[in-house]
Amino acid sequence: MPNDQALANFCAFFNKLDNTCTEKLYEVYTEEVVFNDPLHHIEGRAALERYFDTMYENVERCQFTYHTQQQLANQAFVTWTMEFIHPRLAHGKPIRVAGCSALTFEEDGRVSKHRDYFDAGAMLYEHLPIMGRVIRWLKQRIS
């Protein structure tokens, strides 16, 4: 059973992650990791590295603020706010997205399952020129 340090190491890793250090995923993830978020399903650390390389390719900055953290045995849950800057989104202004991660740790403290929950519209679609207007209009109509 991993100790509390495994979750702290995971959180610290993501605040150092950028397009120059994705090759260090072996420190945090098992070889057979399964990763899910609202946009992707990825199996295997090599595929996850390619995903992060692509995702961080044009990101100028990405920082997480962690809130609630809970761990029971090998399962953990952490809520967060991600702030990132991408030159093609929101005219290069910071975008903030709230989310949470559900994690399963192995005995060695590395993550074998990682599921992120967040509003993909708030992260991406609302910041695209045409689609953003449509999504914002829909959200206003629904609320």
trRosetta pair geometry for C-beta under 8 A, 3 or more apart (Angstrom, degrees):
i j d omega theta_ij theta_ji phi_ij phi_ji
1 73 5.7 -91 -132 -158 120 62
1 74 5.8 -123 -132 -61 70 83
1 107 7.0 -19 -29 -117 19 67
2 5 7.8 -123 170 62 91 71
2 6 3.8 -5 168 -12 133 155
2 7 7.8 130 120 -29 125 74
2 74 6.2 92 17 -121 94 73
2 105 4.1 -58 9 133 144 144
2 106 7.3 77 -47 78 115 34
2 107 6.9 177 -56 -150 73 21
2 108 7.6 -8 -89 83 100 21
2 109 4.3 125 -128 -101 116 62
3 6 6.1 132 63 -9 53 92
3 109 7.2 -25 34 -98 71 112
4 7 6.0 -52 -167 35 52 107
4 8 6.5 50 141 -16 75 107
4 71 6.3 169 -110 49 71 152
5 8 5.3 -57 -148 42 41 114
5 9 5.9 46 153 -25 72 104
5 109 7.1 -26 91 -136 89 138
6 9 5.7 -52 -147 35 28 112
6 10 6.5 33 151 -22 62 104
6 76 7.8 -163 98 -31 102 149
6 105 5.2 69 140 -133 151 151
6 109 3.7 -150 -101 -152 111 89
6 110 7.7 -117 -149 -50 113 22
7 10 5.5 -49 -149 32 34 115
7 11 6.5 32 155 -16 65 104
7 69 6.1 130 151 -173 139 125
7 71 5.5 -123 -38 -67 147 136
7 76 4.9 -177 -97 -142 121 159
7 78 6.8 156 -168 -57 112 127
7 103 7.3 153 -109 67 86 147
7 105 7.7 -90 -61 -54 74 140
8 11 5.9 -55 -149 38 31 109
8 12 6.2 29 155 -17 65 109
9 12 5.8 -57 -144 40 30 110
9 13 6.2 38 155 -28 64 105
9 27 7.8 -123 164 146 120 101
9 28 6.9 -170 129 -106 99 87
9 109 6.9 48 44 159 144 122
10 13 5.8 -54 -152 28 27 115
10 14 7.0 22 156 -17 61 103
10 28 5.8 113 -112 -148 69 113
10 76 7.8 147 40 85 154 152
10 78 7.9 176 98 1 122 153
10 103 6.7 21 -164 -121 171 167
10 111 6.3 84 -109 -45 128 124
11 14 6.2 -58 -156 32 32 107
11 15 7.1 22 153 -12 63 105
11 64 7.1 -132 -160 98 78 133
11 66 5.2 -11 -146 -58 134 153
11 69 7.6 -52 -56 -98 143 137
11 78 6.6 -148 -82 -164 111 165
12 15 6.0 -63 -156 38 36 106
12 16 6.8 22 151 -10 67 110
13 16 6.0 -72 -157 42 34 103
13 17 6.3 50 148 -47 70 100
13 24 7.6 -152 -148 113 108 113
13 27 6.7 180 -109 95 133 115
13 28 4.9 175 115 -71 178 139
14 17 5.2 -32 -142 5 40 123
14 64 5.3 18 115 6 119 143
15 63 6.1 38 -135 -141 87 65
15 64 5.6 -113 -76 39 85 90
16 21 6.2 -43 136 80 94 159
17 21 6.2 -131 -126 79 44 105
17 22 6.7 62 -156 -86 92 69
17 52 6.8 -76 -178 -169 124 132
17 56 7.0 -130 145 -81 89 151
17 62 7.1 -45 85 84 88 124
18 21 6.0 62 48 24 69 94
18 22 7.9 -113 87 -41 30 81
18 56 5.5 167 -166 -178 43 137
18 59 7.2 -141 -140 86 79 108
18 62 7.0 164 -96 35 77 104
19 22 6.8 -20 -139 -16 34 112
19 53 6.4 83 -140 -145 80 56
19 56 4.1 -172 -64 117 78 106
19 57 5.6 104 -107 -98 139 33
19 59 7.2 155 -34 48 105 89
21 24 5.1 -20 175 15 87 119
22 25 6.0 6 177 -37 62 106
22 49 5.2 132 145 -151 108 76
22 52 4.4 168 -127 101 130 121
22 53 5.2 -138 55 -67 161 74
22 56 6.8 177 -54 35 123 139
23 26 7.9 -13 158 1 56 99
23 49 6.6 57 -97 -147 45 131
24 27 5.1 -7 169 5 87 118
24 28 7.7 64 129 -2 79 97
25 28 6.0 -73 -159 48 50 96
25 29 5.0 -16 166 30 92 116
25 45 5.6 167 115 -165 123 101
25 48 6.2 166 -170 102 159 113
25 49 5.2 -138 12 -82 145 92
25 52 7.1 156 -71 25 129 151
26 29 7.0 -73 -106 61 23 73
26 31 7.9 18 -122 -76 86 69
26 45 6.6 72 -85 176 65 153
27 110 7.7 -170 144 -106 29 105
28 110 6.1 132 160 -139 24 80
28 111 5.9 2 155 15 78 107
29 33 4.2 -32 -174 -49 112 152
29 35 8.0 -29 -127 -58 142 115
29 45 5.1 157 107 -107 119 103
29 48 6.4 -67 122 80 173 158
29 110 5.8 107 -157 179 6 105
29 111 5.1 -41 -105 66 64 91
29 112 7.7 129 -160 -87 67 31
29 114 7.4 -62 -107 -18 109 133
30 33 5.2 144 59 -57 73 80
30 45 7.0 -144 103 -53 36 118
30 106 5.7 79 -64 -11 131 142
30 110 4.9 132 -56 113 71 122
30 111 6.8 -135 -2 86 82 40
30 112 4.6 7 20 -96 137 76
31 44 7.0 -16 161 -146 60 70
31 45 5.2 -82 -135 4 36 123
32 43 7.5 -16 -170 -177 62 84
32 44 6.4 -32 -128 -98 38 58
32 45 7.6 -26 -20 -20 16 88
32 112 6.7 11 83 -149 87 92
33 43 7.7 179 93 -153 50 42
33 44 6.8 99 53 -141 69 6
33 45 5.4 83 21 -71 111 74
33 48 6.0 -13 83 -25 125 152
33 111 6.2 48 -121 107 120 83
33 112 5.8 -145 -106 -149 62 34
33 113 7.1 178 -156 -76 67 28
33 114 6.5 9 -176 5 114 105
34 41 7.9 -12 -172 -170 87 80
34 42 7.4 161 -157 87 44 55
34 43 5.4 -8 -109 -108 74 74
34 112 7.2 26 19 152 81 64
34 113 5.1 -7 62 -114 96 75
34 114 7.4 175 89 31 52 63
35 40 7.3 7 111 107 96 106
35 41 7.6 161 89 -156 57 36
35 42 4.4 -9 62 61 101 103
35 43 7.8 -166 26 -74 70 31
35 48 5.3 102 2 -106 145 116
35 51 7.5 -160 86 59 143 158
35 113 7.9 173 -78 -159 41 42
35 114 4.8 -7 -113 68 78 103
35 115 7.7 174 -158 -80 43 42
35 116 7.9 15 -174 -3 85 98
36 40 7.1 -164 -141 96 42 60
36 41 5.2 1 -107 -109 85 71
36 42 7.5 -172 -73 25 43 68
36 114 7.4 174 29 95 59 58
36 115 4.7 -2 64 -118 102 79
36 116 7.1 -164 98 30 56 66
37 40 5.6 26 48 45 89 82
37 115 7.4 162 -79 -163 48 48
37 116 4.0 -4 -107 62 95 110
37 117 7.9 -156 -142 -66 65 25
37 118 7.1 -9 -164 30 103 99
38 116 7.5 -84 -8 99 73 89
38 117 7.3 83 -48 -137 98 43
38 118 6.4 -116 -3 63 124 66
38 119 7.8 29 -12 -141 167 12
38 120 4.2 -134 104 -47 137 117
39 120 5.7 135 -56 -120 97 132
39 124 7.7 56 -73 8 144 152
40 51 6.4 128 163 -139 166 139
42 47 4.9 -172 -168 120 99 113
42 48 5.2 126 130 -82 138 71
42 51 5.4 -69 -90 -32 156 152
43 47 6.2 40 70 48 45 148
44 47 4.5 81 73 12 97 105
44 48 6.7 -165 96 -9 49 88
45 48 5.4 -55 -144 39 35 114
45 49 6.2 41 155 -25 67 101
46 49 5.7 -49 -150 31 31 114
46 50 6.8 32 151 -17 62 102
47 50 5.7 -51 -152 35 35 112
47 51 6.4 39 149 -22 65 104
48 51 5.4 -51 -149 34 35 116
48 52 6.4 30 155 -14 67 104
49 52 6.0 -56 -145 40 30 106
49 53 6.2 37 153 -24 64 106
50 53 5.6 -51 -146 34 30 116
50 54 6.4 28 156 -16 63 106
51 54 6.0 -61 -153 38 28 107
51 55 6.1 23 154 -18 66 112
52 55 5.4 -54 -137 41 33 112
52 56 5.8 14 168 -3 69 113
53 56 6.6 -69 -141 48 19 95
53 57 6.6 49 152 -63 58 89
54 57 5.7 -25 -156 -21 30 120
55 59 7.1 12 140 -22 66 128
56 59 4.9 -68 -143 33 55 119
56 62 7.0 -91 -116 2 96 142
58 86 5.9 68 110 -150 98 89
58 87 6.3 -96 168 29 109 97
58 88 6.7 22 132 3 148 109
59 62 5.2 9 159 -39 140 112
59 84 5.6 -44 -151 -172 116 119
59 85 7.0 117 -167 74 67 53
59 86 5.4 -46 -105 -88 63 85
60 84 8.0 135 53 179 66 73
60 85 4.4 -46 60 94 108 107
60 86 6.9 176 6 -94 84 30
60 87 6.5 91 -34 -43 119 86
60 92 7.7 36 6 -151 146 89
61 83 7.8 -12 116 115 101 85
61 84 6.3 -177 93 -145 59 54
61 85 4.8 36 42 28 91 107
61 94 7.9 -42 78 -104 115 94
62 82 6.7 -10 -166 -171 90 101
62 83 7.4 167 -148 87 43 48
62 84 4.1 1 -104 -105 78 103
62 85 7.8 -139 -64 25 56 60
63 82 7.4 155 81 -155 41 55
63 83 5.2 -14 61 61 90 94
63 84 7.4 169 20 -78 58 59
64 80 4.9 -17 -167 -171 106 132
64 81 7.2 148 -156 75 57 44
64 82 5.4 -26 -99 -99 76 70
64 83 7.9 175 -85 20 29 68
65 80 6.4 149 75 -160 47 72
65 81 4.7 -7 55 55 102 95
65 83 7.4 39 -8 -5 101 105
66 69 6.3 25 163 -56 120 111
66 78 5.8 -34 -148 -180 109 117
66 79 7.4 122 -163 81 59 51
66 80 5.1 -34 -104 -100 56 91
67 78 7.7 138 55 -180 61 69
67 79 4.3 -39 63 88 111 101
67 80 6.4 -171 8 -85 85 33
67 81 7.2 70 -32 -13 112 87
68 77 7.5 -12 117 114 100 93
68 78 6.9 180 94 -146 58 44
68 79 4.5 42 44 21 91 112
69 76 7.1 -9 -170 -172 82 105
69 77 7.4 166 -150 87 40 54
69 78 4.7 4 -108 -108 78 89
69 79 7.9 -129 -63 25 50 65
70 76 6.7 167 90 -153 51 59
70 77 4.8 -2 57 55 97 97
70 78 7.7 -172 26 -73 58 52
71 75 7.0 167 -151 91 56 50
71 76 4.3 -14 -102 -103 85 91
71 77 7.7 -173 -74 23 47 61
72 75 5.5 -12 66 65 79 97
72 76 7.9 162 22 -84 54 48
74 104 5.9 40 132 -163 99 69
74 105 4.7 -138 -163 62 80 79
74 106 7.2 46 -154 -88 131 17
74 107 8.0 -49 -103 -67 127 47
75 102 7.5 -16 -167 -172 94 85
75 103 7.1 148 -160 83 47 58
75 104 5.9 -22 -101 -102 66 67
75 105 7.7 -153 -69 16 20 82
76 101 8.0 11 107 106 91 92
76 102 7.6 163 87 -157 50 43
76 103 4.4 -13 62 61 95 107
76 104 8.0 -179 22 -78 74 24
76 105 6.6 48 -4 -22 113 111
77 100 6.5 10 -175 175 86 117
77 101 7.2 174 -148 87 44 53
77 102 5.5 -9 -103 -106 81 68
77 103 7.4 -170 -73 21 35 78
78 100 6.5 174 89 -155 42 73
78 101 5.2 -3 57 53 90 95
78 103 7.3 15 6 -2 101 119
79 98 7.4 0 -178 -174 98 91
79 99 7.4 180 -153 101 61 36
79 100 4.4 -36 -102 -97 64 97
80 98 7.4 168 93 -152 45 52
80 99 5.9 -18 66 69 85 77
80 100 6.7 145 17 -99 74 42
80 101 7.0 18 5 -5 121 99
81 96 5.8 1 178 -170 107 100
81 97 7.1 161 -157 80 60 37
81 98 5.2 -30 -101 -97 78 66
81 99 7.7 134 -101 22 33 67
82 96 7.1 161 83 -151 48 49
82 97 5.0 -14 59 61 97 91
82 98 8.0 178 18 -87 71 18
82 99 6.5 0 -3 23 109 116
82 118 7.6 -19 19 -115 123 157
82 123 7.8 23 75 -115 126 108
83 94 5.2 3 -174 -173 102 116
83 95 7.0 164 -149 79 54 43
83 96 4.9 -16 -96 -97 83 77
83 97 8.0 169 -80 20 39 64
84 94 7.1 147 74 -148 22 69
84 95 5.8 -23 63 58 74 93
84 97 8.0 -17 16 13 99 107
85 92 6.3 34 -172 -172 100 60
85 93 7.3 -111 -123 141 92 13
85 94 5.4 -52 -75 -92 88 60
85 95 7.4 151 -90 11 39 79
86 89 4.3 41 76 26 111 108
86 90 7.6 91 58 32 82 91
86 92 7.5 -123 92 -111 35 49
86 95 7.3 -19 19 10 95 127
87 92 4.8 6 -128 -95 54 98
89 92 7.8 118 67 -67 50 31
89 95 6.2 -26 123 -37 123 142
89 124 7.1 -84 -116 -133 141 52
89 127 4.0 47 -164 133 93 140
89 128 7.5 -41 -116 -65 83 57
90 93 4.6 -96 135 56 107 87
90 94 7.6 -64 104 73 146 18
90 95 5.2 166 -4 -67 151 101
90 127 4.6 -55 -46 -137 78 122
95 122 7.8 154 179 153 105 72
95 123 6.8 105 142 -144 132 45
95 127 6.3 -49 -97 -64 139 150
97 118 5.4 56 156 -174 117 131
97 119 6.6 -148 -151 55 100 83
97 122 5.2 143 -115 111 92 108
97 123 4.5 22 -91 -85 156 86
98 118 6.8 174 94 -130 43 91
98 119 7.6 39 59 10 76 103
98 122 8.0 -3 29 101 71 156
99 116 5.9 18 164 -176 135 93
99 117 5.8 170 -161 86 85 54
99 118 3.2 -38 -94 -79 120 105
99 119 7.8 -142 -80 10 89 61
100 116 7.4 165 86 -151 39 55
100 117 5.2 -5 57 54 83 103
100 118 7.7 162 19 -64 50 75
101 114 6.3 -20 -165 -163 110 85
101 115 6.9 148 -157 78 57 47
101 116 5.2 -25 -99 -97 78 70
101 117 7.7 -173 -80 18 32 73
102 113 7.7 -27 114 121 85 100
102 114 7.7 154 80 -154 54 36
102 115 4.5 -9 56 60 100 102
102 117 7.5 49 -10 -13 99 107
103 111 5.3 -69 -158 -126 107 114
103 113 6.9 154 -157 87 40 67
103 114 5.6 4 -109 -106 77 70
103 115 7.9 -158 -69 28 41 66
104 111 6.8 105 70 -156 51 68
104 112 5.3 -56 98 62 101 89
104 113 3.9 34 30 43 116 104
104 114 7.9 -125 28 -57 71 47
105 109 6.0 -19 -170 -145 122 31
105 110 6.9 143 -151 76 74 24
105 111 5.9 -51 -97 -95 62 53
105 112 7.1 119 -144 8 14 86
106 109 7.3 -45 72 22 69 19
106 110 5.4 -8 41 63 108 77
106 111 7.7 -179 1 -103 84 6
106 112 5.1 89 -46 -35 101 117
111 114 5.2 45 157 -59 136 105
118 122 7.4 -109 162 62 92 109
118 123 6.0 65 127 -42 124 130
119 122 4.0 54 96 13 117 111
119 123 6.5 158 91 -14 63 87
120 123 5.5 -59 -144 41 35 111
120 124 5.8 -27 176 32 72 108
120 125 6.4 57 128 -6 81 109
121 124 7.2 -86 -129 58 16 66
121 125 4.5 -52 -127 56 58 116
121 126 5.2 72 162 -35 77 97
121 135 5.0 -175 -153 -175 119 142
121 139 7.5 160 134 -60 152 125
122 126 5.9 6 -109 13 31 136
124 127 6.4 -96 -169 39 26 102
124 128 7.1 23 155 -30 70 104
125 128 5.9 -49 -155 15 41 113
125 131 5.2 -90 -168 134 84 123
125 132 6.5 167 144 -85 55 60
125 135 5.2 107 125 -44 112 160
126 131 7.9 -106 -85 116 21 84
126 132 4.7 75 -178 -136 36 85
126 135 5.1 -113 -88 89 71 132
126 136 5.9 95 -140 -58 99 89
127 132 5.6 122 -36 -94 5 132
128 131 4.3 19 83 50 120 108
128 132 4.9 171 60 -34 52 94
129 132 6.3 -77 -159 23 2 112
129 133 7.5 -6 158 -12 46 102
130 133 6.2 -58 -162 30 33 107
130 134 6.8 25 149 -13 66 109
131 134 5.6 -60 -152 39 38 112
131 135 6.1 33 155 -17 73 108
132 135 5.9 -57 -143 39 29 107
132 136 6.2 26 160 -16 65 108
133 136 6.0 -57 -145 39 27 108
133 137 6.2 29 155 -20 63 110
134 137 5.7 -58 -150 37 28 113
134 138 6.4 29 153 -19 64 106
135 138 5.6 -52 -146 36 33 112
135 139 6.3 34 155 -20 65 104
136 139 5.7 -53 -147 35 31 112
136 140 6.5 31 154 -18 64 105
137 140 5.8 -57 -152 36 30 110
137 141 6.4 29 152 -19 65 108
138 141 5.7 -57 -147 37 32 111
138 142 6.2 28 157 -18 67 109
139 142 5.9 -57 -145 37 29 109
139 143 6.3 18 162 -14 65 112
140 143 6.2 -62 -141 39 27 103
